[in-house]
Each structure stands twice: as C-alpha cells, then as structure tokens.
C-alpha cells in the first residue's frame, strides 16, 4: 500500500508540474491599438481558453491525487505501527 501511495504522490507532482507549464503557455502578449489618435500602442494579455482548461484539469487531478496519496500513506503507516506494537 505504501508503494501505491508513493505512486499517487509522484503523479500528483507530475500533474502539478504540467499545470505550471500549461499556465506559462496559456497567456500571450499582444499589441492593442490606441483608443484615441496620437496615443501610443499599449500591450495586453490574451489567454488561450484550451490551455486554461488543461491547467484547471491538471490542478484538479494533482489535488485529488495528493489527497488520496497522503491519506493512503497515512493509513498504511498507522497500520504498520499498530502491527509492530502488537508483536
């Protein structure tokens, strides 16, 4: 059971890393035309909705896997401590 918990925690870390990379690629800087003639161009951020969705899905998966992994690890460790105390 400890091995499965460690696999879940590893997958949670991988999903978190993937979410970070996806977030960095989700936004792009664009030039925005001036509102009034004679004003300079400004810059703005544009977000890619598909990348944002991927980021949210990966963050959700990372959270679920982290909670499941920590819970499984804690239960496994408490069971092994109870066994060692009874022996």
PyMOL CGO cylinders between C-alpha atoms (Angstrom):
from pymol import cmd
from pymol.cgo import CYLINDER

trace = [
    CYLINDER, 0.00, 0.00, 0.00, 2.89, 2.37, 0.64, 0.3, 1, 1, 1, 1, 1, 1,
    CYLINDER, 2.89, 2.37, 0.64, 4.10, 1.88, -2.94, 0.3, 1, 1, 1, 1, 1, 1,
    CYLINDER, 4.10, 1.88, -2.94, 0.70, 2.84, -4.33, 0.3, 1, 1, 1, 1, 1, 1,
    CYLINDER, 0.70, 2.84, -4.33, 0.63, 5.94, -2.13, 0.3, 1, 1, 1, 1, 1, 1,
    CYLINDER, 0.63, 5.94, -2.13, 4.05, 6.97, -3.39, 0.3, 1, 1, 1, 1, 1, 1,
    CYLINDER, 4.05, 6.97, -3.39, 2.95, 6.43, -7.00, 0.3, 1, 1, 1, 1, 1, 1,
    CYLINDER, 2.95, 6.43, -7.00, -0.09, 8.66, -6.40, 0.3, 1, 1, 1, 1, 1, 1,
    CYLINDER, -0.09, 8.66, -6.40, 2.07, 11.36, -4.83, 0.3, 1, 1, 1, 1, 1, 1,
    CYLINDER, 2.07, 11.36, -4.83, 4.52, 11.16, -7.73, 0.3, 1, 1, 1, 1, 1, 1,
    CYLINDER, 4.52, 11.16, -7.73, 1.68, 11.51, -10.22, 0.3, 1, 1, 1, 1, 1, 1,
    CYLINDER, 1.68, 11.51, -10.22, 0.35, 14.47, -8.24, 0.3, 1, 1, 1, 1, 1, 1,
    CYLINDER, 0.35, 14.47, -8.24, 3.75, 16.18, -8.51, 0.3, 1, 1, 1, 1, 1, 1,
    CYLINDER, 3.75, 16.18, -8.51, 3.89, 15.45, -12.24, 0.3, 1, 1, 1, 1, 1, 1,
    CYLINDER, 3.89, 15.45, -12.24, 0.39, 16.87, -12.74, 0.3, 1, 1, 1, 1, 1, 1,
    CYLINDER, 0.39, 16.87, -12.74, 1.34, 19.96, -10.76, 0.3, 1, 1, 1, 1, 1, 1,
    CYLINDER, 1.34, 19.96, -10.76, 4.42, 20.45, -12.92, 0.3, 1, 1, 1, 1, 1, 1,
    CYLINDER, 4.42, 20.45, -12.92, 2.33, 20.00, -16.06, 0.3, 1, 1, 1, 1, 1, 1,
    CYLINDER, 2.33, 20.00, -16.06, -0.17, 22.56, -14.80, 0.3, 1, 1, 1, 1, 1, 1,
    CYLINDER, -0.17, 22.56, -14.80, 2.65, 25.04, -14.25, 0.3, 1, 1, 1, 1, 1, 1,
    CYLINDER, 2.65, 25.04, -14.25, 3.97, 24.57, -17.77, 0.3, 1, 1, 1, 1, 1, 1,
    CYLINDER, 3.97, 24.57, -17.77, 0.46, 24.81, -19.19, 0.3, 1, 1, 1, 1, 1, 1,
    CYLINDER, 0.46, 24.81, -19.19, -0.17, 28.05, -17.27, 0.3, 1, 1, 1, 1, 1, 1,
    CYLINDER, -0.17, 28.05, -17.27, 3.02, 29.58, -18.61, 0.3, 1, 1, 1, 1, 1, 1,
    CYLINDER, 3.02, 29.58, -18.61, 1.93, 28.79, -22.18, 0.3, 1, 1, 1, 1, 1, 1,
    CYLINDER, 1.93, 28.79, -22.18, -1.67, 29.96, -21.69, 0.3, 1, 1, 1, 1, 1, 1,
    CYLINDER, -1.67, 29.96, -21.69, -1.03, 33.70, -21.97, 0.3, 1, 1, 1, 1, 1, 1,
    CYLINDER, -1.03, 33.70, -21.97, 0.40, 35.79, -24.76, 0.3, 1, 1, 1, 1, 1, 1,
    CYLINDER, 0.40, 35.79, -24.76, 1.19, 39.49, -25.01, 0.3, 1, 1, 1, 1, 1, 1,
    CYLINDER, 1.19, 39.49, -25.01, -0.42, 41.38, -27.90, 0.3, 1, 1, 1, 1, 1, 1,
    CYLINDER, -0.42, 41.38, -27.90, -0.30, 44.98, -29.08, 0.3, 1, 1, 1, 1, 1, 1,
    CYLINDER, -0.30, 44.98, -29.08, -3.52, 46.89, -28.56, 0.3, 1, 1, 1, 1, 1, 1,
    CYLINDER, -3.52, 46.89, -28.56, -4.44, 49.74, -30.86, 0.3, 1, 1, 1, 1, 1, 1,
    CYLINDER, -4.44, 49.74, -30.86, -4.68, 53.20, -29.31, 0.3, 1, 1, 1, 1, 1, 1,
    CYLINDER, -4.68, 53.20, -29.31, -8.09, 54.42, -28.19, 0.3, 1, 1, 1, 1, 1, 1,
    CYLINDER, -8.09, 54.42, -28.19, -7.51, 57.99, -29.38, 0.3, 1, 1, 1, 1, 1, 1,
    CYLINDER, -7.51, 57.99, -29.38, -5.46, 59.11, -32.38, 0.3, 1, 1, 1, 1, 1, 1,
    CYLINDER, -5.46, 59.11, -32.38, -1.99, 60.20, -31.44, 0.3, 1, 1, 1, 1, 1, 1,
    CYLINDER, -1.99, 60.20, -31.44, -1.74, 57.90, -28.42, 0.3, 1, 1, 1, 1, 1, 1,
    CYLINDER, -1.74, 57.90, -28.42, 0.87, 55.12, -28.35, 0.3, 1, 1, 1, 1, 1, 1,
    CYLINDER, 0.87, 55.12, -28.35, 0.10, 51.44, -28.74, 0.3, 1, 1, 1, 1, 1, 1,
    CYLINDER, 0.10, 51.44, -28.74, -0.27, 49.53, -25.50, 0.3, 1, 1, 1, 1, 1, 1,
    CYLINDER, -0.27, 49.53, -25.50, 0.15, 45.87, -24.71, 0.3, 1, 1, 1, 1, 1, 1,
    CYLINDER, 0.15, 45.87, -24.71, -2.39, 43.44, -23.34, 0.3, 1, 1, 1, 1, 1, 1,
    CYLINDER, -2.39, 43.44, -23.34, -2.60, 39.82, -22.28, 0.3, 1, 1, 1, 1, 1, 1,
    CYLINDER, -2.60, 39.82, -22.28, -4.63, 37.26, -24.19, 0.3, 1, 1, 1, 1, 1, 1,
    CYLINDER, -4.63, 37.26, -24.19, -5.40, 33.91, -22.59, 0.3, 1, 1, 1, 1, 1, 1,
    CYLINDER, -5.40, 33.91, -22.59, -5.89, 30.69, -24.56, 0.3, 1, 1, 1, 1, 1, 1,
    CYLINDER, -5.89, 30.69, -24.56, -9.06, 29.01, -23.23, 0.3, 1, 1, 1, 1, 1, 1,
    CYLINDER, -9.06, 29.01, -23.23, -7.91, 25.49, -24.09, 0.3, 1, 1, 1, 1, 1, 1,
    CYLINDER, -7.91, 25.49, -24.09, -4.67, 25.95, -22.19, 0.3, 1, 1, 1, 1, 1, 1,
    CYLINDER, -4.67, 25.95, -22.19, -6.59, 27.35, -19.21, 0.3, 1, 1, 1, 1, 1, 1,
    CYLINDER, -6.59, 27.35, -19.21, -8.89, 24.32, -19.26, 0.3, 1, 1, 1, 1, 1, 1,
    CYLINDER, -8.89, 24.32, -19.26, -5.89, 22.00, -19.36, 0.3, 1, 1, 1, 1, 1, 1,
    CYLINDER, -5.89, 22.00, -19.36, -4.36, 23.89, -16.44, 0.3, 1, 1, 1, 1, 1, 1,
    CYLINDER, -4.36, 23.89, -16.44, -7.54, 23.55, -14.37, 0.3, 1, 1, 1, 1, 1, 1,
    CYLINDER, -7.54, 23.55, -14.37, -7.89, 19.84, -15.15, 0.3, 1, 1, 1, 1, 1, 1,
    CYLINDER, -7.89, 19.84, -15.15, -4.26, 19.17, -14.23, 0.3, 1, 1, 1, 1, 1, 1,
    CYLINDER, -4.26, 19.17, -14.23, -4.56, 21.17, -11.00, 0.3, 1, 1, 1, 1, 1, 1,
    CYLINDER, -4.56, 21.17, -11.00, -7.71, 19.27, -10.06, 0.3, 1, 1, 1, 1, 1, 1,
    CYLINDER, -7.71, 19.27, -10.06, -6.05, 15.93, -10.79, 0.3, 1, 1, 1, 1, 1, 1,
    CYLINDER, -6.05, 15.93, -10.79, -2.99, 16.97, -8.77, 0.3, 1, 1, 1, 1, 1, 1,
    CYLINDER, -2.99, 16.97, -8.77, -5.17, 17.89, -5.81, 0.3, 1, 1, 1, 1, 1, 1,
    CYLINDER, -5.17, 17.89, -5.81, -7.18, 14.68, -5.90, 0.3, 1, 1, 1, 1, 1, 1,
    CYLINDER, -7.18, 14.68, -5.90, -4.06, 12.53, -6.27, 0.3, 1, 1, 1, 1, 1, 1,
    CYLINDER, -4.06, 12.53, -6.27, -2.27, 14.38, -3.47, 0.3, 1, 1, 1, 1, 1, 1,
    CYLINDER, -2.27, 14.38, -3.47, -5.16, 13.94, -1.04, 0.3, 1, 1, 1, 1, 1, 1,
    CYLINDER, -5.16, 13.94, -1.04, -5.60, 10.28, -1.98, 0.3, 1, 1, 1, 1, 1, 1,
    CYLINDER, -5.60, 10.28, -1.98, -1.86, 9.62, -1.74, 0.3, 1, 1, 1, 1, 1, 1,
    CYLINDER, -1.86, 9.62, -1.74, -1.41, 11.29, 1.64, 0.3, 1, 1, 1, 1, 1, 1,
    CYLINDER, -1.41, 11.29, 1.64, -4.48, 9.54, 3.02, 0.3, 1, 1, 1, 1, 1, 1,
    CYLINDER, -4.48, 9.54, 3.02, -3.31, 6.16, 1.77, 0.3, 1, 1, 1, 1, 1, 1,
    CYLINDER, -3.31, 6.16, 1.77, 0.21, 6.77, 3.09, 0.3, 1, 1, 1, 1, 1, 1,
    CYLINDER, 0.21, 6.77, 3.09, -1.05, 7.83, 6.50, 0.3, 1, 1, 1, 1, 1, 1,
    CYLINDER, -1.05, 7.83, 6.50, -3.33, 4.80, 6.79, 0.3, 1, 1, 1, 1, 1, 1,
    CYLINDER, -3.33, 4.80, 6.79, -0.53, 2.47, 5.71, 0.3, 1, 1, 1, 1, 1, 1,
    CYLINDER, -0.53, 2.47, 5.71, 1.89, 3.90, 8.23, 0.3, 1, 1, 1, 1, 1, 1,
    CYLINDER, 1.89, 3.90, 8.23, -0.63, 3.78, 11.08, 0.3, 1, 1, 1, 1, 1, 1,
    CYLINDER, -0.63, 3.78, 11.08, -1.43, 0.12, 10.25, 0.3, 1, 1, 1, 1, 1, 1,
    CYLINDER, -1.43, 0.12, 10.25, 2.24, -0.81, 10.23, 0.3, 1, 1, 1, 1, 1, 1,
    CYLINDER, 2.24, -0.81, 10.23, 2.77, 0.95, 13.58, 0.3, 1, 1, 1, 1, 1, 1,
    CYLINDER, 2.77, 0.95, 13.58, -0.19, -0.90, 15.10, 0.3, 1, 1, 1, 1, 1, 1,
    CYLINDER, -0.19, -0.90, 15.10, 1.21, -4.22, 13.86, 0.3, 1, 1, 1, 1, 1, 1,
    CYLINDER, 1.21, -4.22, 13.86, 4.64, -3.50, 15.30, 0.3, 1, 1, 1, 1, 1, 1,
    CYLINDER, 4.64, -3.50, 15.30, 3.14, -2.59, 18.69, 0.3, 1, 1, 1, 1, 1, 1,
    CYLINDER, 3.14, -2.59, 18.69, 1.11, -5.79, 18.94, 0.3, 1, 1, 1, 1, 1, 1,
    CYLINDER, 1.11, -5.79, 18.94, 4.05, -8.05, 18.08, 0.3, 1, 1, 1, 1, 1, 1,
]
cmd.load_cgo(trace, "trace")
